[in-house]
Amino acid sequence: PAVTDETWQSLVLNADGPVLVEFWAPWCGPCRMIDPVIGELAQQYAGKLKCFKLNTDDSPSIASQYGIRSIPTLMIFLNGEKKDAVIGAVPKTTLSASIERFL
């Protein structure tokens, strides 16, 4: 699901448990490549991890707040704090390793 400026606080910062946010844009080729991987991770960690996508074109203020300079960037948040960031279309195993540390 998508997260926006309006829903960022409630869906990400106030969430119970870890949250994975993919910063992306529709024109970004690598973002489209990693999209199915994020879908698989969302199913694999259902009930343990929430997954959201933030369109950097639609919500540039959140992207700049977290210093997003290249996309896709994936960030893991826990208790309202950024805990980890992975930049680029990386293998699923790399993302799983990052996620596992916060479950």
N, CA, C and O atoms as CSV, one atom per row, in Angstrom:
chain,resi,resn,atom,element,x,y,z
A,1,PRO,N,N,0.822,-1.209,0.000
A,1,PRO,CA,C,0.000,0.000,0.000
A,1,PRO,C,C,0.864,1.271,0.000
A,1,PRO,O,O,2.031,1.253,0.390
A,2,ALA,N,N,0.266,2.342,-0.438
A,2,ALA,CA,C,0.981,3.613,-0.521
A,2,ALA,C,C,0.886,4.372,0.790
A,2,ALA,O,O,-0.106,4.282,1.514
A,3,VAL,N,N,1.934,5.116,1.075
A,3,VAL,CA,C,1.934,6.026,2.214
A,3,VAL,C,C,2.233,7.411,1.648
A,3,VAL,O,O,2.993,7.543,0.688
A,4,THR,N,N,1.634,8.446,2.245
A,4,THR,CA,C,1.771,9.815,1.743
A,4,THR,C,C,2.157,10.729,2.904
A,4,THR,O,O,2.290,10.284,4.044
A,5,ASP,N,N,2.335,12.013,2.594
A,5,ASP,CA,C,2.602,12.998,3.647
A,5,ASP,C,C,1.540,12.910,4.747
A,5,ASP,O,O,1.848,13.009,5.935
A,6,GLU,N,N,0.285,12.724,4.328
A,6,GLU,CA,C,-0.831,12.746,5.272
A,6,GLU,C,C,-0.859,11.512,6.174
A,6,GLU,O,O,-1.271,11.593,7.332
A,7,THR,N,N,-0.418,10.366,5.638
A,7,THR,CA,C,-0.535,9.121,6.404
A,7,THR,C,C,0.791,8.659,7.011
A,7,THR,O,O,0.823,7.661,7.732
A,8,TRP,N,N,1.886,9.373,6.729
A,8,TRP,CA,C,3.224,8.969,7.182
A,8,TRP,C,C,3.271,8.746,8.700
A,8,TRP,O,O,3.736,7.707,9.168
A,9,GLN,N,N,2.786,9.728,9.454
A,9,GLN,CA,C,2.831,9.648,10.921
A,9,GLN,C,C,2.087,8.422,11.432
A,9,GLN,O,O,2.623,7.658,12.235
A,10,SER,N,N,0.854,8.231,10.970
A,10,SER,CA,C,0.032,7.143,11.516
A,10,SER,C,C,0.496,5.770,11.035
A,10,SER,O,O,0.519,4.823,11.821
A,11,LEU,N,N,0.869,5.643,9.753
A,11,LEU,CA,C,1.196,4.324,9.214
A,11,LEU,C,C,2.631,3.891,9.504
A,11,LEU,O,O,2.892,2.705,9.703
A,12,VAL,N,N,3.564,4.846,9.531
A,12,VAL,CA,C,4.975,4.493,9.676
A,12,VAL,C,C,5.493,4.806,11.077
A,12,VAL,O,O,5.964,3.912,11.779
A,13,LEU,N,N,5.410,6.062,11.481
A,13,LEU,CA,C,6.028,6.456,12.742
A,13,LEU,C,C,5.304,5.911,13.964
A,13,LEU,O,O,5.937,5.619,14.978
A,14,ASN,N,N,3.975,5.768,13.879
A,14,ASN,CA,C,3.215,5.283,15.031
A,14,ASN,C,C,2.885,3.795,14.938
A,14,ASN,O,O,2.079,3.295,15.722
A,15,ALA,N,N,3.491,3.087,13.998
A,15,ALA,CA,C,3.160,1.674,13.784
A,15,ALA,C,C,3.686,0.806,14.933
A,15,ALA,O,O,4.687,1.125,15.574
A,16,ASP,N,N,2.980,-0.294,15.168
A,16,ASP,CA,C,3.470,-1.316,16.087
A,16,ASP,C,C,4.354,-2.257,15.283
A,16,ASP,O,O,3.920,-2.807,14.271
A,17,GLY,N,N,5.582,-2.443,15.725
A,17,GLY,CA,C,6.478,-3.349,15.020
A,17,GLY,C,C,7.189,-2.675,13.866
A,17,GLY,O,O,6.961,-1.497,13.591
A,18,PRO,N,N,8.059,-3.427,13.184
A,18,PRO,CA,C,8.868,-2.852,12.110
A,18,PRO,C,C,8.065,-2.546,10.852
A,18,PRO,O,O,7.088,-3.222,10.530
A,19,VAL,N,N,8.508,-1.505,10.152
A,19,VAL,CA,C,7.862,-1.063,8.914
A,19,VAL,C,C,8.938,-0.900,7.844
A,19,VAL,O,O,9.961,-0.253,8.068
A,20,LEU,N,N,8.690,-1.496,6.682
A,20,LEU,CA,C,9.572,-1.324,5.525
A,20,LEU,C,C,8.925,-0.322,4.581
A,20,LEU,O,O,7.777,-0.500,4.175
A,21,VAL,N,N,9.655,0.726,4.231
A,21,VAL,CA,C,9.143,1.726,3.289
A,21,VAL,C,C,10.039,1.749,2.057
A,21,VAL,O,O,11.254,1.913,2.158
A,22,GLU,N,N,9.419,1.581,0.893
A,22,GLU,CA,C,10.141,1.705,-0.371
A,22,GLU,C,C,9.895,3.106,-0.921
A,22,GLU,O,O,8.759,3.478,-1.214
A,23,PHE,N,N,10.970,3.874,-1.057
A,23,PHE,CA,C,10.890,5.174,-1.704
A,23,PHE,C,C,11.100,4.933,-3.198
A,23,PHE,O,O,12.122,4.378,-3.603
A,24,TRP,N,N,10.130,5.352,-4.016
A,24,TRP,CA,C,10.140,5.015,-5.439
A,24,TRP,C,C,9.494,6.133,-6.253
A,24,TRP,O,O,8.967,7.099,-5.702
A,25,ALA,N,N,9.546,5.982,-7.568
A,25,ALA,CA,C,8.830,6.871,-8.493
A,25,ALA,C,C,8.434,6.062,-9.724
A,25,ALA,O,O,9.113,5.096,-10.072
A,26,PRO,N,N,7.345,6.445,-10.383
A,26,PRO,CA,C,6.847,5.670,-11.525
A,26,PRO,C,C,7.836,5.587,-12.689
A,26,PRO,O,O,7.810,4.616,-13.445
A,27,TRP,N,N,8.694,6.574,-12.842
A,27,TRP,CA,C,9.634,6.609,-13.969
A,27,TRP,C,C,10.921,5.831,-13.697
A,27,TRP,O,O,11.798,5.775,-14.559
A,28,CYS,N,N,11.046,5.234,-12.513
A,28,CYS,CA,C,12.288,4.591,-12.084
A,28,CYS,C,C,12.304,3.105,-12.463
A,28,CYS,O,O,11.545,2.309,-11.910
A,29,GLY,N,N,13.179,2.739,-13.416
A,29,GLY,CA,C,13.283,1.348,-13.863
A,29,GLY,C,C,13.646,0.366,-12.765
A,29,GLY,O,O,12.962,-0.646,-12.607
A,30,PRO,N,N,14.713,0.631,-11.990
A,30,PRO,CA,C,15.080,-0.290,-10.902
A,30,PRO,C,C,13.963,-0.453,-9.863
A,30,PRO,O,O,13.851,-1.502,-9.229
A,31,CYS,N,N,13.139,0.588,-9.692
A,31,CYS,CA,C,12.012,0.479,-8.744
A,31,CYS,C,C,11.033,-0.597,-9.224
A,31,CYS,O,O,10.518,-1.383,-8.429
A,32,ARG,N,N,10.786,-0.618,-10.537
A,32,ARG,CA,C,9.877,-1.627,-11.086
A,32,ARG,C,C,10.475,-3.032,-10.939
A,32,ARG,O,O,9.747,-4.007,-10.755
A,33,MET,N,N,11.810,-3.125,-11.023
A,33,MET,CA,C,12.461,-4.423,-10.876
A,33,MET,C,C,12.324,-4.974,-9.453
A,33,MET,O,O,12.164,-6.180,-9.264
A,34,ILE,N,N,12.388,-4.091,-8.461
A,34,ILE,CA,C,12.380,-4.558,-7.074
A,34,ILE,C,C,10.952,-4.730,-6.541
A,34,ILE,O,O,10.743,-5.346,-5.496
A,35,ASP,N,N,9.982,-4.185,-7.263
A,35,ASP,CA,C,8.592,-4.231,-6.807
A,35,ASP,C,C,8.101,-5.647,-6.492
A,35,ASP,O,O,7.518,-5.851,-5.427
A,36,PRO,N,N,8.311,-6.639,-7.376
A,36,PRO,CA,C,7.842,-7.994,-7.046
A,36,PRO,C,C,8.559,-8.580,-5.822
A,36,PRO,O,O,7.979,-9.376,-5.083
A,37,VAL,N,N,9.808,-8.188,-5.615
A,37,VAL,CA,C,10.555,-8.668,-4.449
A,37,VAL,C,C,9.915,-8.142,-3.163
A,37,VAL,O,O,9.780,-8.874,-2.183
A,38,ILE,N,N,9.525,-6.868,-3.179
A,38,ILE,CA,C,8.864,-6.280,-2.012
A,38,ILE,C,C,7.542,-7.000,-1.755
A,38,ILE,O,O,7.183,-7.252,-0.605
A,39,GLY,N,N,6.819,-7.331,-2.823
A,39,GLY,CA,C,5.563,-8.076,-2.681
A,39,GLY,C,C,5.781,-9.431,-2.027
A,39,GLY,O,O,5.001,-9.846,-1.170
A,40,GLU,N,N,6.852,-10.125,-2.436
A,40,GLU,CA,C,7.164,-11.428,-1.841
A,40,GLU,C,C,7.523,-11.277,-0.366
A,40,GLU,O,O,7.098,-12.077,0.468
A,41,LEU,N,N,8.307,-10.250,-0.049
A,41,LEU,CA,C,8.692,-10.023,1.346
A,41,LEU,C,C,7.474,-9.689,2.207
A,41,LEU,O,O,7.377,-10.127,3.353
A,42,ALA,N,N,6.551,-8.913,1.650
A,42,ALA,CA,C,5.338,-8.553,2.387
A,42,ALA,C,C,4.548,-9.808,2.750
A,42,ALA,O,O,4.003,-9.907,3.849
A,43,GLN,N,N,4.487,-10.775,1.815
A,43,GLN,CA,C,3.791,-12.033,2.102
A,43,GLN,C,C,4.586,-12.885,3.087
A,43,GLN,O,O,4.024,-13.453,4.023
A,44,GLN,N,N,5.894,-12.968,2.868
A,44,GLN,CA,C,6.757,-13.791,3.705
A,44,GLN,C,C,6.713,-13.344,5.168
A,44,GLN,O,O,6.731,-14.174,6.077
A,45,TYR,N,N,6.657,-12.018,5.391
A,45,TYR,CA,C,6.691,-11.481,6.755
A,45,TYR,C,C,5.327,-10.946,7.197
A,45,TYR,O,O,5.247,-10.116,8.102
A,46,ALA,N,N,4.264,-11.419,6.563
A,46,ALA,CA,C,2.918,-10.962,6.909
A,46,ALA,C,C,2.672,-11.159,8.408
A,46,ALA,O,O,2.943,-12.225,8.960
A,47,GLY,N,N,2.154,-10.115,9.048
A,47,GLY,CA,C,1.890,-10.178,10.479
A,47,GLY,C,C,3.079,-9.780,11.336
A,47,GLY,O,O,2.922,-9.513,12.528
A,48,LYS,N,N,4.277,-9.736,10.738
A,48,LYS,CA,C,5.481,-9.365,11.488
A,48,LYS,C,C,6.080,-8.049,11.009
A,48,LYS,O,O,6.796,-7.369,11.744
A,49,LEU,N,N,5.773,-7.702,9.759
A,49,LEU,CA,C,6.365,-6.518,9.131
A,49,LEU,C,C,5.317,-5.854,8.259
A,49,LEU,O,O,4.624,-6.522,7.492
A,50,LYS,N,N,5.200,-4.528,8.378
A,50,LYS,CA,C,4.320,-3.782,7.477
A,50,LYS,C,C,5.172,-3.224,6.339
A,50,LYS,O,O,6.291,-2.764,6.567
A,51,CYS,N,N,4.646,-3.263,5.123
A,51,CYS,CA,C,5.361,-2.752,3.950
A,51,CYS,C,C,4.541,-1.649,3.288
A,51,CYS,O,O,3.348,-1.815,3.035
A,52,PHE,N,N,5.195,-0.523,3.010
A,52,PHE,CA,C,4.547,0.590,2.338
A,52,PHE,C,C,5.460,1.136,1.247
A,52,PHE,O,O,6.672,0.922,1.256
A,53,LYS,N,N,4.842,1.847,0.306
A,53,LYS,CA,C,5.586,2.512,-0.763
A,53,LYS,C,C,5.308,4.003,-0.681
A,53,LYS,O,O,4.166,4.421,-0.488
A,54,LEU,N,N,6.364,4.807,-0.829
A,54,LEU,CA,C,6.192,6.246,-0.856
A,54,LEU,C,C,6.692,6.774,-2.201
A,54,LEU,O,O,7.866,6.630,-2.542
A,55,ASN,N,N,5.783,7.385,-2.954
A,55,ASN,CA,C,6.122,7.965,-4.254
A,55,ASN,C,C,6.827,9.301,-4.006
A,55,ASN,O,O,6.219,10.255,-3.521
A,56,THR,N,N,8.124,9.351,-4.348
A,56,THR,CA,C,8.911,10.557,-4.055
A,56,THR,C,C,8.458,11.768,-4.875
A,56,THR,O,O,8.723,12.907,-4.489
A,57,ASP,N,N,7.777,11.535,-6.002
A,57,ASP,CA,C,7.230,12.644,-6.782
A,57,ASP,C,C,6.022,13.255,-6.081
A,57,ASP,O,O,5.816,14.468,-6.124
A,58,ASP,N,N,5.217,12.394,-5.427
A,58,ASP,CA,C,4.001,12.859,-4.746
A,58,ASP,C,C,4.281,13.387,-3.342
A,58,ASP,O,O,3.561,14.258,-2.855
A,59,SER,N,N,5.310,12.873,-2.694
A,59,SER,CA,C,5.618,13.259,-1.307
A,59,SER,C,C,7.095,13.636,-1.165
A,59,SER,O,O,7.835,12.983,-0.430
A,60,PRO,N,N,7.523,14.693,-1.871
A,60,PRO,CA,C,8.950,15.048,-1.847
A,60,PRO,C,C,9.448,15.496,-0.475
A,60,PRO,O,O,10.633,15.348,-0.175
A,61,SER,N,N,8.562,16.042,0.365
A,61,SER,CA,C,9.029,16.546,1.661
A,61,SER,C,C,9.507,15.411,2.564
A,61,SER,O,O,10.510,15.561,3.261
A,62,ILE,N,N,8.803,14.279,2.558
A,62,ILE,CA,C,9.234,13.121,3.364
A,62,ILE,C,C,10.562,12.597,2.809
A,62,ILE,O,O,11.479,12.290,3.571
A,63,ALA,N,N,10.659,12.499,1.493
A,63,ALA,CA,C,11.888,12.000,0.870
A,63,ALA,C,C,13.078,12.878,1.246
A,63,ALA,O,O,14.147,12.362,1.572
A,64,SER,N,N,12.903,14.194,1.205
A,64,SER,CA,C,14.028,15.072,1.528
A,64,SER,C,C,14.325,15.055,3.025
A,64,SER,O,O,15.476,15.210,3.433
A,65,GLN,N,N,13.302,14.870,3.835
A,65,GLN,CA,C,13.485,14.784,5.293
A,65,GLN,C,C,14.429,13.630,5.651
A,65,GLN,O,O,15.208,13.728,6.599
A,66,TYR,N,N,14.350,12.536,4.883
A,66,TYR,CA,C,15.189,11.369,5.156
A,66,TYR,C,C,16.393,11.281,4.215
A,66,TYR,O,O,17.063,10.251,4.150
A,67,GLY,N,N,16.662,12.365,3.488
A,67,GLY,CA,C,17.860,12.447,2.671
A,67,GLY,C,C,17.893,11.485,1.499
A,67,GLY,O,O,18.960,11.006,1.113
A,68,ILE,N,N,16.727,11.198,0.929
A,68,ILE,CA,C,16.671,10.286,-0.208
A,68,ILE,C,C,17.251,10.979,-1.440
A,68,ILE,O,O,16.714,11.981,-1.912
A,69,ARG,N,N,18.355,10.433,-1.953
A,69,ARG,CA,C,18.977,11.012,-3.141
A,69,ARG,C,C,18.872,10.092,-4.342
A,69,ARG,O,O,18.912,10.555,-5.481
A,70,SER,N,N,18.739,8.801,-4.105
A,70,SER,CA,C,18.571,7.873,-5.226
A,70,SER,C,C,17.486,6.872,-4.866
A,70,SER,O,O,17.299,6.527,-3.699
A,71,ILE,N,N,16.782,6.416,-5.878
A,71,ILE,CA,C,15.710,5.451,-5.659
A,71,ILE,C,C,15.954,4.244,-6.554
A,71,ILE,O,O,16.578,4.384,-7.606
A,72,PRO,N,N,15.487,3.077,-6.175
A,72,PRO,CA,C,14.751,2.826,-4.936
A,72,PRO,C,C,15.660,2.872,-3.700
A,72,PRO,O,O,16.804,2.419,-3.729
A,73,THR,N,N,15.119,3.426,-2.629
A,73,THR,CA,C,15.734,3.316,-1.312
A,73,THR,C,C,14.706,2.658,-0.413
A,73,THR,O,O,13.540,3.053,-0.387
A,74,LEU,N,N,15.147,1.656,0.320
A,74,LEU,CA,C,14.263,0.953,1.251
A,74,LEU,C,C,14.729,1.263,2.665
A,74,LEU,O,O,15.907,1.114,2.988
A,75,MET,N,N,13.802,1.692,3.498
A,75,MET,CA,C,14.139,2.009,4.885
A,75,MET,C,C,13.287,1.182,5.817
A,75,MET,O,O,12.111,0.921,5.560
A,76,ILE,N,N,13.910,0.777,6.906
A,76,ILE,CA,C,13.194,0.051,7.948
A,76,ILE,C,C,13.050,0.981,9.144
A,76,ILE,O,O,14.027,1.549,9.632
A,77,PHE,N,N,11.820,1.123,9.602
A,77,PHE,CA,C,11.517,1.959,10.760
A,77,PHE,C,C,11.026,1.073,11.896
A,77,PHE,O,O,10.333,0.081,11.671
A,78,LEU,N,N,11.392,1.442,13.116
A,78,LEU,CA,C,10.917,0.736,14.302
A,78,LEU,C,C,10.714,1.773,15.385
A,78,LEU,O,O,11.613,2.560,15.682
A,79,ASN,N,N,9.514,1.774,15.980
A,79,ASN,CA,C,9.179,2.738,17.032
A,79,ASN,C,C,9.415,4.183,16.579
A,79,ASN,O,O,9.888,5.019,17.349
A,80,GLY,N,N,9.075,4.460,15.314
A,80,GLY,CA,C,9.162,5.820,14.810
A,80,GLY,C,C,10.551,6.264,14.402
A,80,GLY,O,O,10.733,7.415,14.004
A,81,GLU,N,N,11.535,5.384,14.491
A,81,GLU,CA,C,12.908,5.755,14.151
A,81,GLU,C,C,13.409,4.956,12.962
A,81,GLU,O,O,13.117,3.769,12.820
A,82,LYS,N,N,14.178,5.637,12.101
A,82,LYS,CA,C,14.829,4.944,10.987
A,82,LYS,C,C,15.929,4.062,11.561
A,82,LYS,O,O,16.808,4.539,12.278
A,83,LYS,N,N,15.875,2.772,11.242
A,83,LYS,CA,C,16.849,1.826,11.778
A,83,LYS,C,C,17.837,1.346,10.730
A,83,LYS,O,O,18.978,1.027,11.064
A,84,ASP,N,N,17.427,1.286,9.469
A,84,ASP,CA,C,18.291,0.755,8.431
A,84,ASP,C,C,17.842,1.305,7.085
A,84,ASP,O,O,16.683,1.681,6.907
A,85,ALA,N,N,18.776,1.347,6.141
A,85,ALA,CA,C,18.458,1.792,4.780
A,85,ALA,C,C,19.251,0.954,3.793
A,85,ALA,O,O,20.429,0.665,4.001
A,86,VAL,N,N,18.584,0.570,2.717
A,86,VAL,CA,C,19.215,-0.175,1.629
A,86,VAL,C,C,18.929,0.596,0.349
A,86,VAL,O,O,17.773,0.871,0.026
A,87,ILE,N,N,19.984,0.942,-0.376
A,87,ILE,CA,C,19.823,1.751,-1.586
A,87,ILE,C,C,20.019,0.882,-2.815
A,87,ILE,O,O,20.985,0.125,-2.914
A,88,GLY,N,N,19.088,1.003,-3.749
A,88,GLY,CA,C,19.205,0.291,-5.011
A,88,GLY,C,C,18.404,-0.994,-5.046
A,88,GLY,O,O,17.879,-1.445,-4.028
A,89,ALA,N,N,18.317,-1.574,-6.230
A,89,ALA,CA,C,17.599,-2.836,-6.433
A,89,ALA,C,C,18.528,-3.986,-6.038
A,89,ALA,O,O,19.282,-4.505,-6.861
A,90,VAL,N,N,18.458,-4.364,-4.785
A,90,VAL,CA,C,19.352,-5.402,-4.249
A,90,VAL,C,C,18.634,-6.748,-4.217
A,90,VAL,O,O,17.407,-6.790,-4.315
A,91,PRO,N,N,19.374,-7.850,-4.081
A,91,PRO,CA,C,18.736,-9.169,-4.022
A,91,PRO,C,C,17.832,-9.317,-2.800
A,91,PRO,O,O,18.025,-8.659,-1.778
A,92,LYS,N,N,16.849,-10.190,-2.934
A,92,LYS,CA,C,15.899,-10.456,-1.855
A,92,LYS,C,C,16.625,-10.884,-0.579
A,92,LYS,O,O,16.222,-10.504,0.520
A,93,THR,N,N,17.690,-11.671,-0.718
A,93,THR,CA,C,18.418,-12.153,0.461
A,93,THR,C,C,19.008,-10.994,1.258
A,93,THR,O,O,19.043,-11.034,2.488
A,94,THR,N,N,19.469,-9.967,0.559
A,94,THR,CA,C,20.027,-8.790,1.230
A,94,THR,C,C,18.954,-8.098,2.054
A,94,THR,O,O,19.193,-7.712,3.198
A,95,LEU,N,N,17.766,-7.940,1.468
A,95,LEU,CA,C,16.661,-7.294,2.178
A,95,LEU,C,C,16.200,-8.147,3.353
A,95,LEU,O,O,15.922,-7.619,4.430
A,96,SER,N,N,16.117,-9.459,3.156
A,96,SER,CA,C,15.698,-10.352,4.232
A,96,SER,C,C,16.641,-10.237,5.430
A,96,SER,O,O,16.199,-10.196,6.577
A,97,ALA,N,N,17.947,-10.184,5.149
A,97,ALA,CA,C,18.938,-10.074,6.220
A,97,ALA,C,C,18.727,-8.789,7.018
A,97,ALA,O,O,18.838,-8.798,8.244
A,98,SER,N,N,18.425,-7.688,6.337
A,98,SER,CA,C,18.164,-6.423,7.030
A,98,SER,C,C,16.900,-6.510,7.869
A,98,SER,O,O,16.871,-6.063,9.016
A,99,ILE,N,N,15.854,-7.089,7.286
A,99,ILE,CA,C,14.563,-7.196,7.976
A,99,ILE,C,C,14.675,-8.069,9.218
A,99,ILE,O,O,14.160,-7.716,10.279
A,100,GLU,N,N,15.350,-9.210,9.086
A,100,GLU,CA,C,15.437,-10.181,10.182
A,100,GLU,C,C,16.005,-9.561,11.462
A,100,GLU,O,O,15.657,-9.981,12.566
A,101,ARG,N,N,16.872,-8.567,11.312
A,101,ARG,CA,C,17.496,-7.954,12.491
A,101,ARG,C,C,16.495,-7.197,13.350
A,101,ARG,O,O,16.780,-6.905,14.512
A,102,PHE,N,N,15.328,-6.873,12.801
A,102,PHE,CA,C,14.381,-6.029,13.533
A,102,PHE,C,C,13.074,-6.745,13.877
A,102,PHE,O,O,12.135,-6.121,14.371
A,103,LEU,N,N,13.014,-8.044,13.619
A,103,LEU,CA,C,11.783,-8.787,13.930
A,103,LEU,C,C,11.814,-9.283,15.368
A,103,LEU,O,O,10.868,-9.929,15.819
